[in-house]
């Protein structure tokens, strides 16, 4: 789940946490709304049961501004919090902790699956990661394009007359392995 700049660790879910998760839904439209639906369903069925939210972005909150700020006018960060957040943090943190590297060791952790990311870690802190403001940036994935030239978006809007919603659909759900293969987002299907 995307926790924006709000969450640096797992938290007990309350009304304020739910509101912040909703605010971050614009940053992770495939993840936050679905996770929030599960939280709300559990809350309705088991209202006294405590719930905890774990954020895929939390581990990456240790990045320095030089690594999480995009080379855009700073006002966009100040106003909209446009920055690199990173994802798969629970996976990268787990790998790092299982390795128990020496304090000075530098670790490159790779999360490879339908979603994919690479993270550089030193002294238990994220130095750099391949995913950005949303889970779309970085490596090519099952249905996500990963890094592309940003001018492709404006080109498609201009020449194909796509709406922003259609562009999101293409980049998030119709690209990556599915897009280039025309077969599937699953490598097993492609190889078969």
Short mmCIF file of the C-alpha atoms (twelve columns), coordinates in Angstrom:
data_MODEL
# 
_entry.id   MODEL 
# 
loop_
_atom_site.group_PDB 
_atom_site.id 
_atom_site.type_symbol 
_atom_site.label_atom_id 
_atom_site.label_alt_id 
_atom_site.label_comp_id 
_atom_site.label_asym_id 
_atom_site.label_seq_id 
_atom_site.Cartn_x 
_atom_site.Cartn_y 
_atom_site.Cartn_z 
_atom_site.pdbx_PDB_model_num 
ATOM 1   C CA . UNK A 1   0.000   0.000   0.000   1 
ATOM 2   C CA . UNK A 2   1.209   3.543   -0.743  1 
ATOM 3   C CA . UNK A 3   1.731   5.585   2.406   1 
ATOM 4   C CA . UNK A 4   3.081   8.764   0.806   1 
ATOM 5   C CA . UNK A 5   5.113   10.803  3.261   1 
ATOM 6   C CA . UNK A 6   2.635   9.979   6.027   1 
ATOM 7   C CA . UNK A 7   3.897   6.558   7.081   1 
ATOM 8   C CA . UNK A 8   7.441   5.434   7.907   1 
ATOM 9   C CA . UNK A 9   6.373   2.154   9.518   1 
ATOM 10  C CA . UNK A 10  3.371   -0.104  10.075  1 
ATOM 11  C CA . UNK A 11  0.561   1.575   12.026  1 
ATOM 12  C CA . UNK A 12  -2.616  0.611   13.843  1 
ATOM 13  C CA . UNK A 13  -5.557  1.571   11.652  1 
ATOM 14  C CA . UNK A 14  -7.896  4.295   12.851  1 
ATOM 15  C CA . UNK A 15  -10.026 6.968   11.158  1 
ATOM 16  C CA . UNK A 16  -7.022  9.262   10.550  1 
ATOM 17  C CA . UNK A 17  -5.009  6.443   8.963   1 
ATOM 18  C CA . UNK A 18  -7.948  5.570   6.695   1 
ATOM 19  C CA . UNK A 19  -8.189  9.192   5.542   1 
ATOM 20  C CA . UNK A 20  -4.461  9.291   4.736   1 
ATOM 21  C CA . UNK A 21  -4.695  6.021   2.823   1 
ATOM 22  C CA . UNK A 22  -7.535  7.559   0.785   1 
ATOM 23  C CA . UNK A 23  -5.380  10.640  0.066   1 
ATOM 24  C CA . UNK A 24  -2.596  8.382   -1.214  1 
ATOM 25  C CA . UNK A 25  -4.947  6.459   -3.518  1 
ATOM 26  C CA . UNK A 26  -4.196  8.862   -6.356  1 
ATOM 27  C CA . UNK A 27  -0.572  7.701   -6.145  1 
ATOM 28  C CA . UNK A 28  -1.391  3.971   -6.210  1 
ATOM 29  C CA . UNK A 29  -4.731  3.508   -7.991  1 
ATOM 30  C CA . UNK A 30  -4.261  -0.254  -8.387  1 
ATOM 31  C CA . UNK A 31  -3.354  -0.851  -4.739  1 
ATOM 32  C CA . UNK A 32  -4.788  1.597   -2.209  1 
ATOM 33  C CA . UNK A 33  -8.484  1.443   -3.185  1 
ATOM 34  C CA . UNK A 34  -8.459  -2.379  -3.144  1 
ATOM 35  C CA . UNK A 35  -6.593  -2.527  0.174   1 
ATOM 36  C CA . UNK A 36  -8.895  0.090   1.646   1 
ATOM 37  C CA . UNK A 37  -11.944 -1.933  0.577   1 
ATOM 38  C CA . UNK A 38  -10.527 -4.896  2.505   1 
ATOM 39  C CA . UNK A 39  -9.839  -2.756  5.579   1 
ATOM 40  C CA . UNK A 40  -13.370 -1.343  5.543   1 
ATOM 41  C CA . UNK A 41  -14.943 -4.781  5.025   1 
ATOM 42  C CA . UNK A 42  -13.007 -6.195  7.991   1 
ATOM 43  C CA . UNK A 43  -13.937 -3.163  10.069  1 
ATOM 44  C CA . UNK A 44  -17.607 -3.723  9.280   1 
ATOM 45  C CA . UNK A 45  -17.543 -7.471  9.941   1 
ATOM 46  C CA . UNK A 46  -15.231 -7.380  12.961  1 
ATOM 47  C CA . UNK A 47  -15.484 -3.831  14.362  1 
ATOM 48  C CA . UNK A 48  -13.544 -4.568  17.574  1 
ATOM 49  C CA . UNK A 49  -10.668 -6.386  15.901  1 
ATOM 50  C CA . UNK A 50  -7.575  -4.152  15.684  1 
ATOM 51  C CA . UNK A 51  -6.057  -3.838  12.213  1 
ATOM 52  C CA . UNK A 52  -2.558  -2.823  11.178  1 
ATOM 53  C CA . UNK A 53  -1.552  -1.238  7.868   1 
ATOM 54  C CA . UNK A 54  1.811   -2.105  6.337   1 
ATOM 55  C CA . UNK A 55  3.080   0.278   3.675   1 
ATOM 56  C CA . UNK A 56  5.201   -0.766  0.724   1 
ATOM 57  C CA . UNK A 57  6.662   2.739   0.691   1 
ATOM 58  C CA . UNK A 58  7.668   2.953   4.384   1 
ATOM 59  C CA . UNK A 59  11.136  1.351   4.118   1 
ATOM 60  C CA . UNK A 60  12.084  3.808   1.375   1 
ATOM 61  C CA . UNK A 61  11.383  6.835   3.580   1 
ATOM 62  C CA . UNK A 62  15.053  6.719   4.639   1 
ATOM 63  C CA . UNK A 63  16.143  8.024   1.209   1 
ATOM 64  C CA . UNK A 64  17.824  11.415  1.169   1 
ATOM 65  C CA . UNK A 65  16.220  14.296  -0.779  1 
ATOM 66  C CA . UNK A 66  18.981  14.095  -3.390  1 
ATOM 67  C CA . UNK A 67  17.664  10.628  -4.255  1 
ATOM 68  C CA . UNK A 68  13.916  11.094  -3.911  1 
ATOM 69  C CA . UNK A 69  13.433  14.520  -5.502  1 
ATOM 70  C CA . UNK A 70  12.784  14.620  -9.236  1 
ATOM 71  C CA . UNK A 71  14.592  17.206  -11.381 1 
ATOM 72  C CA . UNK A 72  11.416  19.282  -11.671 1 
ATOM 73  C CA . UNK A 73  10.601  22.731  -10.274 1 
ATOM 74  C CA . UNK A 74  10.679  22.345  -6.472  1 
ATOM 75  C CA . UNK A 75  7.192   23.864  -6.198  1 
ATOM 76  C CA . UNK A 76  5.708   20.590  -7.507  1 
ATOM 77  C CA . UNK A 77  7.199   18.750  -4.577  1 
ATOM 78  C CA . UNK A 78  6.170   21.428  -2.088  1 
ATOM 79  C CA . UNK A 79  2.599   21.621  -3.383  1 
ATOM 80  C CA . UNK A 80  1.859   18.058  -4.551  1 
ATOM 81  C CA . UNK A 81  4.569   15.928  -2.875  1 
ATOM 82  C CA . UNK A 82  5.753   14.738  -6.291  1 
ATOM 83  C CA . UNK A 83  8.810   12.651  -5.422  1 
ATOM 84  C CA . UNK A 84  10.181  9.116   -5.574  1 
ATOM 85  C CA . UNK A 85  8.543   6.934   -2.885  1 
ATOM 86  C CA . UNK A 86  9.685   3.457   -3.880  1 
ATOM 87  C CA . UNK A 87  7.715   0.228   -3.496  1 
ATOM 88  C CA . UNK A 88  8.142   -3.399  -2.494  1 
ATOM 89  C CA . UNK A 89  9.704   -2.037  0.692   1 
ATOM 90  C CA . UNK A 90  8.499   -4.945  2.802   1 
ATOM 91  C CA . UNK A 91  10.258  -7.334  0.412   1 
ATOM 92  C CA . UNK A 92  13.496  -5.318  0.204   1 
ATOM 93  C CA . UNK A 93  13.608  -4.860  3.990   1 
ATOM 94  C CA . UNK A 94  13.033  -8.581  4.550   1 
ATOM 95  C CA . UNK A 95  15.873  -9.520  2.181   1 
ATOM 96  C CA . UNK A 96  18.235  -7.049  3.841   1 
ATOM 97  C CA . UNK A 97  17.392  -8.273  7.351   1 
ATOM 98  C CA . UNK A 98  17.762  -11.935 6.341   1 
ATOM 99  C CA . UNK A 99  21.219  -11.213 4.920   1 
ATOM 100 C CA . UNK A 100 22.360  -9.497  8.130   1 
ATOM 101 C CA . UNK A 101 25.165  -7.747  6.241   1 
ATOM 102 C CA . UNK A 102 28.111  -6.003  7.876   1 
ATOM 103 C CA . UNK A 103 27.335  -2.363  8.746   1 
ATOM 104 C CA . UNK A 104 29.385  -1.045  5.837   1 
ATOM 105 C CA . UNK A 105 28.035  -3.568  3.301   1 
ATOM 106 C CA . UNK A 106 26.180  -2.312  0.281   1 
ATOM 107 C CA . UNK A 107 23.264  -4.503  -0.792  1 
ATOM 108 C CA . UNK A 108 21.350  -4.507  -4.061  1 
ATOM 109 C CA . UNK A 109 17.967  -6.150  -3.538  1 
ATOM 110 C CA . UNK A 110 15.873  -7.268  -6.522  1 
ATOM 111 C CA . UNK A 111 12.137  -7.858  -6.231  1 
ATOM 112 C CA . UNK A 112 11.230  -9.748  -9.379  1 
ATOM 113 C CA . UNK A 113 7.695   -10.828 -10.199 1 
ATOM 114 C CA . UNK A 114 4.668   -9.348  -11.924 1 
ATOM 115 C CA . UNK A 115 5.819   -6.164  -10.205 1 
ATOM 116 C CA . UNK A 116 9.572   -5.582  -10.209 1 
ATOM 117 C CA . UNK A 117 11.994  -3.206  -8.491  1 
ATOM 118 C CA . UNK A 118 15.631  -2.854  -7.499  1 
ATOM 119 C CA . UNK A 119 16.804  -1.138  -4.319  1 
ATOM 120 C CA . UNK A 120 20.265  -0.131  -3.075  1 
ATOM 121 C CA . UNK A 121 20.583  -0.421  0.727   1 
ATOM 122 C CA . UNK A 122 23.393  0.475   3.110   1 
ATOM 123 C CA . UNK A 123 23.313  0.383   6.903   1 
ATOM 124 C CA . UNK A 124 19.635  -0.578  6.769   1 
ATOM 125 C CA . UNK A 125 18.713  2.584   4.858   1 
ATOM 126 C CA . UNK A 126 17.547  2.879   1.286   1 
ATOM 127 C CA . UNK A 127 20.000  4.830   -0.827  1 
ATOM 128 C CA . UNK A 128 18.190  4.520   -4.170  1 
ATOM 129 C CA . UNK A 129 15.307  2.568   -5.676  1 
ATOM 130 C CA . UNK A 130 13.976  2.013   -9.176  1 
ATOM 131 C CA . UNK A 131 10.309  2.740   -8.453  1 
ATOM 132 C CA . UNK A 132 9.110   6.303   -8.196  1 
ATOM 133 C CA . UNK A 133 6.118   8.383   -7.215  1 
ATOM 134 C CA . UNK A 134 3.893   5.489   -8.269  1 
ATOM 135 C CA . UNK A 135 4.623   1.802   -8.856  1 
ATOM 136 C CA . UNK A 136 4.775   2.539   -12.595 1 
ATOM 137 C CA . UNK A 137 8.370   3.804   -12.735 1 
ATOM 138 C CA . UNK A 138 11.392  1.529   -13.028 1 
ATOM 139 C CA . UNK A 139 11.742  -1.900  -14.586 1 
ATOM 140 C CA . UNK A 140 9.320   -3.340  -17.125 1 
ATOM 141 C CA . UNK A 141 6.751   -5.463  -15.271 1 
ATOM 142 C CA . UNK A 142 3.864   -7.782  -16.056 1 
ATOM 143 C CA . UNK A 143 1.435   -5.084  -17.194 1 
ATOM 144 C CA . UNK A 144 3.301   -1.869  -16.296 1 
ATOM 145 C CA . UNK A 145 5.635   -0.227  -18.772 1 
ATOM 146 C CA . UNK A 146 8.324   0.906   -16.321 1 
ATOM 147 C CA . UNK A 147 10.572  3.723   -17.551 1 
ATOM 148 C CA . UNK A 148 9.635   5.262   -20.865 1 
ATOM 149 C CA . UNK A 149 10.368  8.612   -22.461 1 
ATOM 150 C CA . UNK A 150 7.758   11.000  -20.959 1 
ATOM 151 C CA . UNK A 151 7.226   12.539  -24.398 1 
ATOM 152 C CA . UNK A 152 5.531   9.280   -25.444 1 
ATOM 153 C CA . UNK A 153 2.577   10.245  -23.248 1 
ATOM 154 C CA . UNK A 154 2.054   13.641  -24.858 1 
ATOM 155 C CA . UNK A 155 2.649   12.109  -28.303 1 
ATOM 156 C CA . UNK A 156 -0.108  9.528   -27.741 1 
ATOM 157 C CA . UNK A 157 -2.481  12.159  -26.347 1 
ATOM 158 C CA . UNK A 158 -1.864  14.346  -29.394 1 
ATOM 159 C CA . UNK A 159 -1.807  11.704  -32.135 1 
ATOM 160 C CA . UNK A 160 -4.169  9.033   -30.774 1 
ATOM 161 C CA . UNK A 161 -6.457  11.473  -28.910 1 
ATOM 162 C CA . UNK A 162 -6.216  9.384   -25.718 1 
ATOM 163 C CA . UNK A 163 -7.611  10.825  -22.502 1 
ATOM 164 C CA . UNK A 164 -5.452  10.847  -19.355 1 
ATOM 165 C CA . UNK A 165 -7.543  7.916   -18.056 1 
ATOM 166 C CA . UNK A 166 -6.865  5.918   -21.241 1 
ATOM 167 C CA . UNK A 167 -3.136  6.665   -20.963 1 
ATOM 168 C CA . UNK A 168 -3.121  5.410   -17.345 1 
ATOM 169 C CA . UNK A 169 -4.931  2.248   -18.460 1 
ATOM 170 C CA . UNK A 170 -2.352  1.619   -21.190 1 
ATOM 171 C CA . UNK A 171 0.696   2.282   -19.001 1 
ATOM 172 C CA . UNK A 172 -0.603  0.404   -15.922 1 
ATOM 173 C CA . UNK A 173 -2.584  -2.513  -17.378 1 
ATOM 174 C CA . UNK A 174 -1.746  -3.043  -21.054 1 
ATOM 175 C CA . UNK A 175 2.033   -2.585  -21.241 1 
ATOM 176 C CA . UNK A 176 5.056   -4.456  -19.881 1 
ATOM 177 C CA . UNK A 177 5.296   -8.151  -20.751 1 
ATOM 178 C CA . UNK A 178 1.645   -8.173  -21.812 1 
ATOM 179 C CA . UNK A 179 2.151   -5.221  -24.144 1 
ATOM 180 C CA . UNK A 180 5.349   -6.357  -25.835 1 
ATOM 181 C CA . UNK A 181 4.322   -10.025 -26.110 1 
ATOM 182 C CA . UNK A 182 0.681   -9.490  -26.997 1 
ATOM 183 C CA . UNK A 183 0.125   -12.787 -25.178 1 
ATOM 184 C CA . UNK A 184 0.279   -12.508 -21.396 1 
ATOM 185 C CA . UNK A 185 1.785   -10.762 -18.393 1 
ATOM 186 C CA . UNK A 186 3.033   -14.161 -17.193 1 
ATOM 187 C CA . UNK A 187 6.428   -15.285 -18.512 1 
ATOM 188 C CA . UNK A 188 5.340   -18.943 -18.271 1 
ATOM 189 C CA . UNK A 189 2.565   -18.302 -20.794 1 
ATOM 190 C CA . UNK A 190 4.895   -16.363 -23.068 1 
ATOM 191 C CA . UNK A 191 7.541   -19.105 -23.051 1 
ATOM 192 C CA . UNK A 192 4.906   -21.802 -23.671 1 
# 
